[in-house]
Amino acid sequence: MSVMGIMKYLLGAAGIMLSATAGAQELNCQVEVNAQKIEGGSKSVFQTLQEAISEYMNETRFSNATFSNNEKLDCRLYLTVSEYKDDRITGDLQVQLSRPVYNSTYTTTLFNFKDNRISFEYREGEPLIFNSTTIDNNLTAILNYYAYLFLALDFDSFSPKGGEPFYERAATVVQAAQSLGEIGWKAFEDPKNRSGVLTAFTSPSTSAFRQMLYDYHRKGLDEMVTSPDKGRASITSSLNAVETVYKADPMSAALSIFRDSKMDELVNVYSKAPQTEREMVYKLLQPVFPAENERLNKIRKGDENN
């Protein structure tokens, strides 16, 4: 296990934040703003916005945890602008977070989500200022929310429910942002808005997904390099959480996030698995994702596809 892995494990196990010390920011975030749908007028505002978001995500310290440059969390924000009028930008945001698998060159996707409820005011050249206690700007509220969620998911993948402090911070953002009157924040508005995504990870009825993050990644993928059968067995066992979440809440955002983040990876994980194991995974996932028969059949057949 790497030094970063050990640090994350100890942080999660202790349930506390590391003390404020010298250290780099947490994120290595690629940002792209696509405004091809906007016709006419100057497009410089979108380039300025892209630069402002990139600077905000990569130069803000969202916690007191210490990260070296090669330990930063790799993430991506891809904003597609569908409307721009009177300084208001509306569109959708594709959000991705990845994590290295230790002792290998492989990178796994932890989170892949499309936020369709993006709307905020932005004036060209306007600075984005981080404030950990006050939410008065919807754009920085969205960015803070995803930064905390990235940290929560990453820490969960290194120790059982190790991301708790960051889920709490994300919850604070959700609660405060509801007073802004912007879309995407209200509970029960949509199970797949930002409030719904947070609930999917923190509600007692669906929080089995958080334990799966640890079992799948730390006990599963991280072990597969040195012990493929042992690591894959941990992944197989962890997938029971998908069924648990489905029975508790068939509309949970955790299910679509899992599908979009992990389905292709599972095809590769089980390519050389014994037939009984592949059948087990197929039978577990098929009722949850009936529209995914093509990829599920690839899991079922393994290397027979090649």
C-alpha positions as CSV (number, residue, x, y, z in Angstrom):
1,M,0.0,0.0,0.0
2,S,1.4,3.4,-0.9
3,V,2.1,6.2,1.5
4,M,-1.0,8.0,0.3
5,G,-3.0,4.8,0.9
6,I,-1.7,4.5,4.4
7,M,-2.5,8.2,5.1
8,K,-6.0,7.8,3.9
9,Y,-6.6,4.7,5.8
10,L,-5.4,6.3,9.1
11,L,-7.5,9.4,8.4
12,G,-10.6,7.4,7.8
13,A,-10.0,5.1,10.7
14,A,-9.5,8.0,13.1
15,G,-12.5,9.9,11.6
16,I,-10.7,13.2,11.9
17,M,-9.1,15.7,9.6
18,L,-5.3,16.0,9.5
19,S,-4.1,19.1,11.1
20,A,-3.4,22.1,8.9
21,T,0.1,21.8,7.7
22,A,2.0,22.8,4.6
23,G,0.7,20.8,1.6
24,A,-0.6,21.0,-1.9
25,Q,-4.2,21.4,-2.9
26,E,-6.2,18.2,-3.2
27,L,-7.4,18.1,-6.8
28,N,-5.9,17.7,-10.2
29,C,-9.0,18.8,-12.1
30,Q,-9.3,19.1,-15.9
31,V,-12.0,21.6,-16.9
32,E,-13.6,22.1,-20.2
33,V,-16.4,24.5,-21.2
34,N,-18.2,23.7,-24.4
35,A,-20.2,26.5,-25.8
36,Q,-20.7,25.3,-29.4
37,K,-24.5,25.5,-29.0
38,I,-24.3,29.2,-28.4
39,E,-24.6,31.2,-31.6
40,G,-23.3,34.7,-32.3
41,G,-21.6,37.1,-29.9
42,S,-18.2,36.9,-28.3
43,K,-17.2,33.5,-26.9
44,S,-14.4,35.0,-24.6
45,V,-16.7,34.7,-21.6
46,F,-16.6,30.9,-21.8
47,Q,-12.8,30.8,-22.1
48,T,-12.6,33.0,-19.1
49,L,-15.1,30.8,-17.2
50,Q,-13.1,27.7,-18.0
51,E,-9.9,29.3,-16.7
52,A,-11.7,30.6,-13.6
53,I,-13.2,27.2,-12.7
54,S,-9.9,25.4,-13.4
55,E,-8.0,27.9,-11.1
56,Y,-10.7,27.5,-8.4
57,M,-10.7,23.7,-8.4
58,N,-6.9,23.3,-8.6
59,E,-5.8,26.1,-6.3
60,T,-8.3,26.0,-3.5
61,R,-7.6,23.9,-0.4
62,F,-10.9,22.3,0.4
63,S,-9.6,20.5,3.6
64,N,-6.7,20.3,5.9
65,A,-5.6,16.9,4.5
66,T,-2.1,17.0,3.1
67,F,-1.5,15.8,-0.4
68,S,1.7,15.8,-2.4
69,N,1.5,16.6,-6.1
70,N,1.4,13.0,-7.3
71,E,-1.3,12.1,-4.7
72,K,-3.9,14.6,-6.0
73,L,-7.3,13.3,-6.9
74,D,-7.8,13.1,-10.7
75,C,-11.1,14.6,-11.7
76,R,-12.8,16.2,-14.7
77,L,-15.5,18.7,-15.2
78,Y,-17.0,19.0,-18.7
79,L,-19.6,21.9,-18.9
80,T,-21.8,22.0,-21.9
81,V,-23.6,25.4,-22.2
82,S,-27.0,25.3,-23.7
83,E,-28.1,28.8,-23.0
84,Y,-26.5,32.1,-22.2
85,K,-28.6,35.2,-21.6
86,D,-28.1,38.2,-19.3
87,D,-25.0,36.7,-17.6
88,R,-26.9,33.5,-16.8
89,I,-25.3,30.3,-18.0
90,T,-27.5,27.1,-18.3
91,G,-26.4,23.7,-19.3
92,D,-25.2,20.3,-18.0
93,L,-22.0,19.2,-16.3
94,Q,-20.4,15.8,-16.8
95,V,-18.4,15.0,-13.6
96,Q,-15.8,12.3,-13.3
97,L,-13.4,11.1,-10.6
98,S,-10.8,8.4,-11.0
99,R,-8.4,6.6,-8.6
100,P,-5.2,4.7,-9.2
101,V,-5.1,1.0,-8.5
102,Y,-2.0,0.5,-6.5
103,N,0.9,-1.6,-7.7
104,S,-0.3,-1.1,-11.2
105,T,-0.6,1.5,-14.0
106,Y,-4.4,1.0,-14.1
107,T,-6.8,3.8,-13.2
108,T,-10.4,3.1,-12.2
109,T,-13.4,5.4,-12.3
110,L,-14.9,6.1,-8.9
111,F,-17.6,8.5,-10.0
112,N,-19.2,9.3,-13.4
113,F,-22.3,11.5,-13.3
114,K,-24.1,13.9,-15.6
115,D,-25.6,16.8,-13.7
116,N,-28.4,18.2,-15.9
117,R,-29.4,21.0,-13.5
118,I,-26.7,23.5,-14.0
119,S,-27.6,27.2,-14.0
120,F,-25.7,30.1,-12.5
121,E,-24.8,33.8,-13.1
122,Y,-21.3,34.6,-14.2
123,R,-19.9,37.9,-15.5
124,E,-16.7,37.7,-17.6
125,G,-13.7,38.3,-15.4
126,E,-15.5,37.8,-12.2
127,P,-13.3,36.1,-9.6
128,L,-14.5,32.9,-7.9
129,I,-13.8,33.2,-4.2
130,F,-13.8,30.2,-1.9
131,N,-15.7,30.6,1.4
132,S,-16.1,27.6,3.6
133,T,-18.8,29.1,5.8
134,T,-21.0,31.2,3.4
135,I,-22.9,30.2,0.2
136,D,-23.9,33.2,-1.8
137,N,-22.9,32.1,-5.4
138,N,-24.4,29.1,-7.1
139,L,-21.4,28.4,-9.3
140,T,-19.0,28.2,-6.3
141,A,-21.7,26.2,-4.4
142,I,-21.7,23.6,-7.2
143,L,-17.9,23.5,-7.3
144,N,-17.6,23.1,-3.5
145,Y,-20.2,20.4,-3.5
146,Y,-18.3,18.3,-6.1
147,A,-14.9,18.9,-4.5
148,Y,-16.2,17.6,-1.2
149,L,-17.9,14.7,-2.9
150,F,-14.7,13.8,-4.7
151,L,-12.8,13.8,-1.4
152,A,-15.6,11.7,0.3
153,L,-15.7,9.0,-2.4
154,D,-11.9,8.8,-2.6
155,F,-11.4,8.5,1.2
156,D,-14.3,5.9,1.3
157,S,-12.3,3.8,-1.2
158,F,-9.3,3.6,1.2
159,S,-11.0,3.0,4.5
160,P,-14.6,1.9,5.5
161,K,-16.7,5.1,5.4
162,G,-13.5,7.1,5.7
163,G,-15.1,10.0,3.8
164,E,-17.5,10.9,6.5
165,P,-16.1,14.4,7.2
166,F,-16.5,15.3,3.5
167,Y,-20.0,14.0,3.2
168,E,-20.8,16.3,6.1
169,R,-19.3,19.3,4.3
170,A,-21.2,18.4,1.1
171,A,-24.4,18.2,3.2
172,T,-23.7,21.7,4.6
173,V,-23.4,23.0,1.0
174,V,-26.6,21.4,0.0
175,Q,-28.5,22.8,2.9
176,A,-27.2,26.3,2.5
177,A,-27.6,26.3,-1.3
178,Q,-31.3,25.6,-1.0
179,S,-31.8,29.2,0.1
180,L,-30.4,30.4,-3.2
181,G,-33.5,29.3,-5.0
182,E,-31.5,27.6,-7.8
183,I,-32.3,24.3,-9.4
184,G,-30.6,21.0,-8.4
185,W,-30.5,21.4,-4.7
186,K,-33.9,20.7,-3.2
187,A,-34.6,17.4,-1.5
188,F,-37.3,15.3,-3.3
189,E,-37.1,17.6,-6.4
190,D,-35.4,14.8,-8.3
191,P,-33.7,11.6,-7.0
192,K,-30.8,12.4,-9.4
193,N,-30.1,16.0,-8.5
194,R,-27.3,17.0,-6.2
195,S,-29.3,16.5,-3.1
196,G,-30.4,13.1,-4.4
197,V,-26.8,12.0,-5.1
198,L,-25.7,12.9,-1.7
199,T,-28.7,11.1,-0.1
200,A,-27.8,8.0,-2.1
201,F,-24.5,7.8,-0.3
202,T,-25.6,9.0,3.2
203,S,-29.1,7.6,3.7
204,P,-29.0,4.6,6.1
205,S,-31.2,2.6,3.6
206,T,-28.7,2.9,0.7
207,S,-25.3,3.6,2.5
208,A,-24.2,0.0,1.7
209,F,-22.9,1.6,-1.4
210,R,-20.2,3.3,0.7
211,Q,-19.0,0.1,2.1
212,M,-18.9,-1.3,-1.4
213,L,-16.5,1.5,-2.4
214,Y,-14.0,0.2,0.1
215,D,-14.6,-3.5,-0.5
216,Y,-14.5,-3.1,-4.3
217,H,-11.5,-0.9,-4.5
218,R,-9.2,-1.5,-1.5
219,K,-9.9,-5.1,-0.9
220,G,-10.7,-5.9,-4.6
221,L,-8.9,-4.0,-7.3
222,D,-5.9,-3.1,-5.2
223,E,-5.4,-6.8,-4.4
224,M,-6.0,-8.1,-7.9
225,V,-2.5,-7.2,-9.1
226,T,-0.8,-9.6,-6.7
227,S,-3.7,-12.0,-6.1
228,P,-6.3,-11.9,-9.0
229,D,-8.6,-14.6,-7.6
230,K,-8.6,-13.1,-4.1
231,G,-9.2,-9.6,-5.3
232,R,-11.9,-10.6,-7.7
233,A,-13.7,-12.6,-5.0
234,S,-13.8,-9.4,-2.9
235,I,-15.3,-7.5,-5.8
236,T,-17.9,-10.2,-6.3
237,S,-18.9,-10.1,-2.6
238,S,-19.0,-6.3,-2.7
239,L,-21.6,-6.4,-5.5
240,N,-24.3,-7.6,-3.1
241,A,-24.5,-3.9,-2.1
242,V,-26.0,-3.2,-5.5
243,E,-28.9,-5.5,-4.8
244,T,-29.3,-4.1,-1.3
245,V,-29.5,-0.5,-2.6
246,Y,-31.9,-1.6,-5.3
247,K,-34.3,-3.3,-2.9
248,A,-34.2,-0.2,-0.6
249,D,-34.6,2.4,-3.4
250,P,-34.9,1.3,-7.0
251,M,-34.6,5.0,-8.1
252,S,-31.4,5.7,-6.1
253,A,-28.8,7.7,-8.0
254,A,-26.2,5.3,-6.6
255,L,-27.4,2.7,-9.1
256,S,-27.0,4.8,-12.2
257,I,-23.7,6.1,-10.9
258,F,-22.5,2.5,-10.4
259,R,-23.7,1.5,-13.9
260,D,-21.9,4.5,-15.6
261,S,-18.7,4.1,-13.6
262,K,-18.3,0.3,-13.4
263,M,-20.1,-1.7,-16.0
264,D,-17.3,-1.7,-18.6
265,E,-14.7,-2.4,-16.0
266,L,-16.7,-5.4,-14.7
267,V,-16.6,-6.9,-18.2
268,N,-12.8,-6.8,-17.9
269,V,-12.6,-7.9,-14.3
270,Y,-14.6,-11.1,-15.0
271,S,-13.1,-11.9,-18.4
272,K,-11.0,-14.7,-16.9
273,A,-13.2,-15.6,-14.0
274,P,-14.6,-19.1,-13.5
275,Q,-18.0,-19.7,-15.1
276,T,-19.8,-20.1,-11.8
277,E,-18.5,-16.7,-10.6
278,R,-19.6,-15.0,-13.9
279,E,-23.0,-16.5,-13.6
280,M,-23.4,-15.3,-10.1
281,V,-22.5,-11.7,-11.0
282,Y,-24.9,-11.9,-14.0
283,K,-27.8,-13.1,-11.9
284,L,-27.1,-10.4,-9.3
285,L,-26.9,-7.5,-11.7
286,Q,-29.4,-8.4,-14.4
287,P,-32.6,-7.7,-12.4
288,V,-31.1,-4.3,-11.4
289,F,-30.0,-3.3,-14.9
290,P,-32.3,-5.1,-17.3
291,A,-31.4,-2.6,-20.1
292,E,-27.7,-3.5,-19.9
293,N,-28.0,-7.0,-21.4
294,E,-25.3,-6.5,-23.9
295,R,-22.6,-5.7,-21.3
296,L,-24.0,-8.2,-18.8
297,N,-23.9,-11.0,-21.3
298,K,-20.2,-10.1,-21.9
299,I,-19.7,-10.6,-18.2
300,R,-21.5,-13.9,-18.3
301,K,-19.5,-15.2,-21.3
302,G,-16.1,-13.9,-20.2
303,D,-13.3,-14.6,-22.6
304,E,-15.7,-16.3,-24.9
305,N,-16.3,-12.8,-26.3
306,N,-12.7,-12.5,-27.6
